[in-house]
Structures are given as C-alpha cells and as structure tokens.
Amino acid sequence: MVHSMGKGGVLQAARGIDAAASRLIAAPAMAAWLLVVGVVIAVGLVISSAFSFWLALRQPDSLEELGVKPTYPRNALPEDKIQAYQQLKSKLQGEFAKDMAGDQWVCKLPPHAKDLLKYRLMQRAIGDMSLLQKIDADARGYWKLFSKGIITSKFWNSVLAAERELSQEIEALKLEALAIEPLQDPQGIVSEAMQLVVRYGDKIWEKFPEPPENPGGAAMAAAAKAVAAAGGMPRPGVPPAFAPTPGPPPPQQGGSTEAYKWRQDTEEVEISVHVPSDAAKADIKVQFQPKSLKVLHCGRTLVEGALAAPCCPEGCTWTLSKGALVVTLEKASPKPWPGLFAAKT
C-alpha cells in the first residue's frame, strides 16, 4: 500500500505532517502572546485606577492650596451679644429676684430694667440675623456647587452644621423673649431684627449702640429713643420685637406655606417645594415664564401663580435630591420682591 502511493503521495503526506506540526508549535505561542497582551491591559487598568484614586485623595489638598478650605469657614455666633445679655440678666436677678428660681421673675422686672434687658436681647437678635443672612446666601451658592459635584459632601455637611448651630441659638433667643413677655409671640423679635438688618445693613450698630455699664434714667431714655428711632419699642414696657414699625413695612425676605418655602437675596429667589420622598426627576416638570411659575409632579400642579416681580427664565434652574425640589429664579432686577406671588385682586 505504501508503495502504491507513489512519490507524489509521500511528498503530500510529508507536507501535511509539517503543517500540523507547525500548528502545534504556533498554538502555544499564540496563547502566550494573548496572555502577555491581557497582562499588559490589566496592569494598565490597575495603574489608571490607582492614578484616579490618587487624584481623588489629592483634590482636597489641591483645592486648599488654591485657598478653598475643606470645610465651610464658619463665623462664630455673636458671643459678645449673647454674653452681654446673659450678664445683664444675671445682674438683674441678683438685684430683683435673688431667691427666685427659673425665669418667672423676668416678666416682673421694673419697667426700666425690663427695657434694658429687651434692648440687650434685640442686640443679640440683630447679631443672629446678620449671621443668618450670610449663611443663607452662602448656602444657596454652595448648594449649586454641591449639586454639580464641585464641592465635597464633607464641605456641604459643614454648611448644614453651621445652619443647625445658628438655628439652635435662634430657638434659645425666642425662649428668652417669651420669658420677658409671656403673652407675646416670640417669633416677633426674629422678624423685627431681620427687618432692621435689611433696612440698615452695615449701619445697624449705629442705631443700636452699646449702653453704658451702669445706666441711669437718662441713659435708659437714650437707649429707648435709639430703639424707637430704629423702629421698635416706641413706649416703655413694649418689647421692640412686637412694636409697630413706622412707615411702610420692608419687603419680605421669605415665607412658607403648606406647599413650599421661599427666600430671596438681591440676585435670586429660591423656592423649596414639598414633593414625595420617592419622586424622580422624570416625574417633575417646571415651567418658567418671565411673570409666572408652575411646578408639576406626575401631572399634578404643586405650585402655580403670577410672580410678584419678573424673572429671567434662561437663568432659572431646579434640582431634585432625596425628595427636596429646589427651584431657583433669577431676578430681572435686584429690587426686593414684596412676596413670591403677586397679590390676588
């Protein structure tokens, strides 16, 4: 049978064997080459991930080198005003209620002593509202940066911590106002102080100078006159927070309803709309018009109305995060809005 193949068949068989041998040799080489390529790709991915991680770790340091702190540069509470109030209160207790516990004695102080305590409390409230005005403005700006991933969660949480600290101080302030005038709404002193801060700005302390350490009748009269000129306490015994303000009332700085809360500065109006915690961006529709606003969730209108002043629709935005829908309107004019929506006629 071998002999019948002939010379040509032998050569063909030999070539087939050679090709098979070549394939057997090439297969391991190919596998080795693919393995090398795989290792190189894997090493490249590891190096890329490590570099990205290093950049993430370096980012706070790099930002700090540019003057950006890793946390919100919090301004201290108006400790000098808080301490001045507490020191006066302790002094008055020693003079008029040495043996009395609690704060029941405060509302029973003689008129001249109560007026001076109210004056100190108003100074404290003005210090709180000045700080609140700054934190509110900062928080709006930082929220935009945080929603775009420009600042870290650590930084944003420090902003929220500053807001909480000031909120606790304002609640303590209201408790003091309630002790002085139990039949009055303690929120009044907060509203009055904010109106005064907005009205007088940096000159507010010219209207509320420091009283003398040991005021007599003339000094108390001067202090009462200063408060009256600033819009509060026009007569003895009436707390400045609850007294009527002469002239037209200043514009609202914000407000709230069951559906939303709003606040403003010279550039923007911010509205926080109540939505379900599981609301998705696809469910929300916000319609901006120069003189109107409409907010819908799943086709249901949440907020709608004619605006109190014109806005610039191209500069308006909205964000949704964990059930918090924040709508930001860019004002067409820096003038304060008298309210969010125009008064209905």
C-alpha positions as CSV (number, residue, x, y, z in Angstrom):
1,M,0.0,0.0,0.0
2,V,2.8,2.4,0.8
3,H,4.4,1.5,-2.5
4,S,1.1,2.3,-4.3
5,M,1.2,5.9,-3.0
6,G,4.0,6.9,-5.2
7,K,6.5,9.6,-4.8
8,G,3.9,12.4,-5.1
9,G,1.8,11.0,-2.3
10,V,4.7,10.7,0.0
11,L,5.6,14.3,-0.5
12,Q,2.0,15.4,0.0
13,A,1.8,13.4,3.3
14,A,5.0,15.0,4.4
15,R,3.8,18.5,3.8
16,G,0.6,17.7,5.8
17,I,2.6,16.4,8.7
18,D,4.8,19.5,8.6
19,A,1.8,21.9,8.6
20,A,0.2,20.0,11.5
21,A,3.5,20.3,13.4
22,S,3.6,24.0,12.7
23,R,0.1,24.5,14.0
24,L,1.0,22.6,17.2
25,I,4.0,24.8,17.7
26,A,2.1,28.1,16.9
27,A,-0.8,27.4,19.3
28,P,1.3,27.8,22.5
29,A,3.0,30.8,21.0
30,M,-0.4,32.5,20.3
31,A,-1.7,31.6,23.8
32,A,1.5,33.1,25.3
33,W,1.1,36.3,23.2
34,L,-2.6,36.7,24.2
35,L,-1.6,36.2,27.9
36,V,1.0,38.9,27.6
37,V,-1.5,41.3,26.0
38,G,-4.0,40.5,28.8
39,V,-1.4,41.2,31.5
40,V,-0.5,44.5,29.9
41,I,-4.1,45.6,29.7
42,A,-4.7,44.5,33.3
43,V,-1.6,46.4,34.5
44,G,-2.7,49.5,32.6
45,L,-6.2,49.4,34.2
46,V,-4.7,49.0,37.7
47,I,-2.3,51.9,37.1
48,S,-5.2,54.1,35.7
49,S,-7.4,53.2,38.8
50,A,-4.5,53.9,41.2
51,F,-3.9,57.3,39.5
52,S,-7.6,58.2,39.7
53,F,-7.7,57.3,43.4
54,W,-4.5,59.3,44.0
55,L,-6.1,62.3,42.3
56,A,-9.2,61.9,44.4
57,L,-7.1,61.9,47.5
58,R,-5.1,64.9,46.4
59,Q,-8.2,67.0,45.4
60,P,-8.9,68.5,48.8
61,D,-5.2,69.4,49.2
62,S,-5.1,70.9,45.8
63,L,-8.2,73.0,46.5
64,E,-6.8,74.1,49.8
65,E,-3.7,75.2,48.1
66,L,-5.9,77.4,45.9
67,G,-7.4,78.9,49.1
68,V,-10.6,76.7,49.3
69,K,-11.0,75.2,52.8
70,P,-12.0,71.5,53.2
71,T,-15.0,72.7,55.3
72,Y,-17.2,75.7,55.5
73,P,-15.4,78.6,57.2
74,R,-18.0,79.2,59.9
75,N,-18.4,82.5,61.5
76,A,-18.8,82.3,65.3
77,L,-22.1,83.1,66.8
78,P,-22.4,86.7,68.2
79,E,-20.9,85.6,71.5
80,D,-20.3,89.1,72.7
81,K,-24.0,90.0,72.4
82,I,-25.1,86.6,73.9
83,Q,-22.8,87.1,76.9
84,A,-23.8,90.8,77.3
85,Y,-27.4,89.7,77.6
86,Q,-26.7,86.8,80.0
87,Q,-24.5,89.0,82.2
88,L,-27.2,91.7,82.4
89,K,-29.9,89.0,83.2
90,S,-27.7,87.6,86.0
91,K,-27.1,91.0,87.4
92,L,-30.9,91.9,87.4
93,Q,-31.7,88.6,89.0
94,G,-29.2,89.4,91.8
95,E,-30.9,92.8,92.3
96,F,-34.6,91.9,91.9
97,A,-35.0,88.1,92.2
98,K,-32.1,86.7,94.3
99,D,-34.2,84.0,95.8
100,M,-36.3,83.0,92.8
101,A,-35.6,80.0,90.6
102,G,-36.3,79.7,86.9
103,D,-37.2,82.6,84.7
104,Q,-40.6,83.5,86.1
105,W,-39.2,86.7,87.6
106,V,-38.1,88.2,84.3
107,C,-41.5,89.3,83.2
108,K,-42.0,91.0,86.7
109,L,-38.9,93.3,86.4
110,P,-39.4,97.0,86.9
111,P,-40.0,98.8,83.6
112,H,-36.6,100.4,83.3
113,A,-34.8,97.1,84.0
114,K,-37.0,95.2,81.6
115,D,-36.5,97.8,78.9
116,L,-32.7,97.5,79.2
117,L,-33.0,93.7,79.0
118,K,-35.1,93.9,75.9
119,Y,-32.5,96.2,74.4
120,R,-29.8,93.7,75.0
121,L,-32.0,90.9,73.6
122,M,-32.6,92.9,70.5
123,Q,-28.9,93.4,70.0
124,R,-28.5,89.6,70.3
125,A,-31.2,89.1,67.8
126,I,-29.6,91.5,65.3
127,G,-26.3,89.7,65.7
128,D,-28.1,86.4,64.9
129,M,-30.0,87.7,61.9
130,S,-26.8,89.3,60.5
131,L,-25.1,85.9,60.6
132,L,-28.3,84.2,59.3
133,Q,-28.3,86.5,56.3
134,K,-24.7,85.5,55.4
135,I,-25.2,81.8,56.0
136,D,-28.3,81.8,53.9
137,A,-26.5,83.5,51.0
138,D,-23.5,81.1,51.3
139,A,-25.8,78.0,51.5
140,R,-27.5,78.9,48.2
141,G,-24.2,79.2,46.4
142,Y,-22.7,76.2,47.9
143,W,-25.8,74.1,47.2
144,K,-25.3,74.8,43.5
145,L,-21.7,73.8,43.6
146,F,-22.5,70.6,45.6
147,S,-25.3,69.6,43.2
148,K,-22.8,69.8,40.4
149,G,-20.1,67.8,42.3
150,I,-17.7,70.7,42.6
151,I,-17.5,70.6,46.4
152,T,-17.4,67.5,48.6
153,S,-20.1,66.1,50.9
154,K,-17.8,67.0,53.8
155,F,-17.9,70.6,52.9
156,W,-21.7,70.7,52.3
157,N,-22.3,68.9,55.6
158,S,-20.3,71.6,57.4
159,V,-22.6,74.2,55.9
160,L,-25.6,72.3,57.2
161,A,-23.9,72.1,60.6
162,A,-23.4,75.9,60.7
163,E,-27.1,76.3,59.9
164,R,-28.1,73.9,62.7
165,E,-25.9,75.7,65.2
166,L,-27.5,79.1,64.4
167,S,-31.0,77.6,64.4
168,Q,-30.4,76.3,68.0
169,E,-29.3,79.8,69.0
170,I,-32.4,81.4,67.5
171,E,-34.6,79.0,69.4
172,A,-32.8,79.9,72.6
173,L,-33.3,83.6,71.7
174,K,-37.1,83.0,71.3
175,L,-37.3,81.4,74.7
176,E,-35.7,84.4,76.3
177,A,-38.2,86.7,74.5
178,L,-41.0,84.5,75.8
179,A,-39.7,84.8,79.4
180,I,-39.7,88.6,79.1
181,E,-43.2,88.9,77.5
182,P,-45.1,85.6,78.1
183,L,-48.2,86.9,76.2
184,Q,-46.3,87.9,73.1
185,D,-45.3,85.8,70.1
186,P,-41.5,85.2,70.4
187,Q,-41.1,84.9,66.7
188,G,-41.7,88.7,66.5
189,I,-38.2,89.5,67.7
190,V,-36.7,87.4,64.9
191,S,-38.8,89.1,62.3
192,E,-38.2,92.6,63.6
193,A,-34.4,92.0,63.9
194,M,-34.3,90.7,60.3
195,Q,-36.2,93.8,59.0
196,L,-33.8,96.1,60.8
197,V,-30.7,94.3,59.4
198,V,-32.2,94.5,55.9
199,R,-33.1,98.2,56.3
200,Y,-29.9,99.5,57.9
201,G,-27.3,97.0,56.7
202,D,-23.8,97.8,57.9
203,K,-25.1,100.8,59.8
204,I,-27.3,98.8,62.1
205,W,-25.0,99.2,65.1
206,E,-25.1,102.9,64.8
207,K,-28.8,102.5,65.6
208,F,-28.2,100.1,68.4
209,P,-25.0,101.4,70.2
210,E,-23.7,99.8,73.4
211,P,-25.5,101.2,76.5
212,P,-23.4,102.4,79.5
213,E,-22.4,99.8,82.1
214,N,-24.4,101.5,84.9
215,P,-27.3,103.2,83.1
216,G,-29.3,105.8,84.9
217,G,-32.6,107.2,83.9
218,A,-31.1,109.4,81.2
219,A,-29.2,106.5,79.7
220,M,-32.2,104.3,79.7
221,A,-34.2,107.1,78.0
222,A,-31.5,107.4,75.3
223,A,-31.5,103.6,74.8
224,A,-35.3,103.6,74.4
225,K,-35.0,106.5,72.0
226,A,-32.5,104.7,69.9
227,V,-34.7,101.6,69.7
228,A,-37.7,103.8,68.8
229,A,-35.8,105.5,66.1
230,A,-34.9,102.1,64.6
231,G,-38.5,101.0,64.5
232,G,-39.1,99.3,67.9
233,M,-40.2,100.0,71.5
234,P,-41.9,103.4,71.0
235,R,-43.1,103.4,74.5
236,P,-41.8,101.9,77.8
237,G,-42.9,98.4,78.6
238,V,-43.5,97.3,75.0
239,P,-40.8,94.9,73.6
240,P,-39.1,96.2,70.5
241,A,-39.8,92.9,68.7
242,F,-43.6,93.4,68.9
243,A,-43.9,97.2,68.4
244,P,-45.3,98.6,65.2
245,T,-42.7,99.9,62.7
246,P,-43.3,103.5,61.4
247,G,-43.5,103.9,57.7
248,P,-44.2,101.2,55.0
249,P,-43.2,97.7,56.0
250,P,-39.9,96.4,54.5
251,P,-40.2,93.7,51.8
252,Q,-40.5,90.0,52.9
253,Q,-37.3,88.1,52.9
254,G,-39.2,84.8,52.6
255,G,-42.1,82.8,53.9
256,S,-43.7,79.4,53.8
257,T,-47.0,77.6,53.1
258,E,-48.1,74.0,53.2
259,A,-46.7,73.5,49.7
260,Y,-43.4,75.4,49.7
261,K,-40.9,77.7,51.5
262,W,-39.2,80.6,49.8
263,R,-36.4,83.1,50.4
264,Q,-34.6,85.8,48.4
265,D,-31.5,87.8,48.1
266,T,-30.6,90.6,45.6
267,E,-30.0,88.2,42.7
268,E,-32.2,85.1,43.2
269,V,-35.4,83.8,44.7
270,E,-35.2,80.2,46.0
271,I,-38.3,78.0,46.4
272,S,-38.2,74.7,48.3
273,V,-41.3,72.7,47.1
274,H,-42.6,69.7,49.1
275,V,-42.6,66.5,47.0
276,P,-42.8,62.8,47.8
277,S,-39.5,61.3,49.0
278,D,-39.6,58.8,46.1
279,A,-40.2,61.5,43.5
280,A,-38.0,61.1,40.4
281,K,-36.7,63.8,38.0
282,A,-38.8,62.3,35.2
283,D,-41.9,63.0,37.3
284,I,-41.1,66.7,37.7
285,K,-41.9,69.5,35.3
286,V,-41.1,73.1,36.0
287,Q,-42.4,75.8,33.6
288,F,-40.5,79.1,33.8
289,Q,-42.1,82.3,32.4
290,P,-41.0,85.9,32.9
291,K,-44.0,86.6,35.1
292,S,-45.3,83.2,36.2
293,L,-44.2,79.8,37.6
294,K,-45.7,76.4,37.5
295,V,-44.4,73.2,39.2
296,L,-46.0,69.8,38.5
297,H,-45.4,66.3,39.9
298,C,-46.8,63.4,37.8
299,G,-49.1,65.9,36.1
300,R,-50.4,67.3,39.4
301,T,-49.8,71.0,40.0
302,L,-47.9,71.7,43.2
303,V,-47.1,75.4,42.8
304,E,-48.6,77.9,40.3
305,G,-49.1,81.6,40.2
306,A,-48.2,85.0,38.8
307,L,-44.9,86.1,40.2
308,A,-44.6,89.3,42.3
309,A,-41.8,90.6,40.0
310,P,-40.3,89.5,36.7
311,C,-37.6,86.8,36.5
312,C,-35.2,85.7,33.7
313,P,-36.3,82.2,32.6
314,E,-33.0,81.5,30.9
315,G,-31.2,81.9,34.3
316,C,-33.7,79.8,36.2
317,T,-33.0,76.2,37.4
318,W,-34.3,73.4,39.5
319,T,-32.7,70.4,41.3
320,L,-34.1,67.3,43.0
321,S,-32.3,65.5,45.7
322,K,-33.9,63.0,48.1
323,G,-37.3,64.4,47.9
324,A,-36.2,68.0,48.1
325,L,-37.2,70.0,45.0
326,V,-35.4,73.4,44.9
327,V,-36.4,75.9,42.3
328,T,-34.2,78.9,41.7
329,L,-35.4,82.0,39.9
330,E,-33.0,84.6,38.6
331,K,-34.3,88.1,39.3
332,A,-34.7,90.5,36.4
333,S,-34.0,93.3,38.9
334,P,-32.1,93.3,42.2
335,K,-35.0,95.0,44.0
336,P,-36.6,93.0,46.8
337,W,-39.8,91.2,45.9
338,P,-42.8,92.1,48.1
339,G,-43.7,88.4,48.1
340,L,-43.3,85.3,45.9
341,F,-46.6,85.7,44.1
342,A,-48.5,88.8,43.1
343,A,-51.4,89.7,45.4
344,K,-54.7,88.4,44.0
345,T,-57.2,91.1,43.2
